[in-house]
């Protein structure tokens, strides 16, 4: 899997439009709040590998129906 480029601000905007909190996404996708915040803020922290982070981004995008 190649490096995935994304804009965390787009995810934040979509989450807010759906009136969801960070912990709503974390609970629904079995993630920590810190992991969701790291994705939204384009940080690499809280992930053991880049592949895991990329898979998590895709799951969040799917959850927010941005695909």
N, C-alpha and C positions, 0 to 999 in steps of 0.2 A: 504494500500500500504506500503510495507516495505521500509527501507532506500535504496535508489538507489546509488550505487557507480559508479563513472565515472571518466574519466581523461579529464580534461579541455584542456590539451595540444593536445589531439586527435581532439577535436572540432576545436581548433585554426588551426591546420594543415589542416583539411578538408576544413575549410572556406577559407584559403589562397590558397589552390589548386584550389578552384572554383573561385578564384579571387574576393571574396566578402569582403566587409568591414563590420565591426560590425553594422553600421547603416543600411546596406542592410538587414541583418537578423532582426534587430529590427523593421524596417518598414514592412517587409513582414509578421512578426508574431505578429504585434501590441504590441511590447514590448518597453521598454525604452533601450537606449544604455547602461545605468548602469546595467540593468538586464542581458543583454547579456554578458557584461564584468564580472559580478559577477559569472555567470555560467562558463565562460571560465577560471576564476581564482579560481574556487572551493570555492567561498564565499557564505555565507548564506544571505548576505545583500540584501535589495530591494525586499524581498518576505515576504508576510504576514504569510505564513505557509510553512511547509516542503512539504506538498502535492502539493501546487502550484508550488514550485520550481521543484519538480520531474516531474510534468506535462510539465513544460516549457522545461526541459532538453529533455524529449521525443519529444516534438515538434521541437526543434532545431535539434536533431538527424535525425528525419524524413525529415526535410527541407534540411539537408545536405546529404540526401540519404545514411546514414550510417547503416540503418536497413537492 
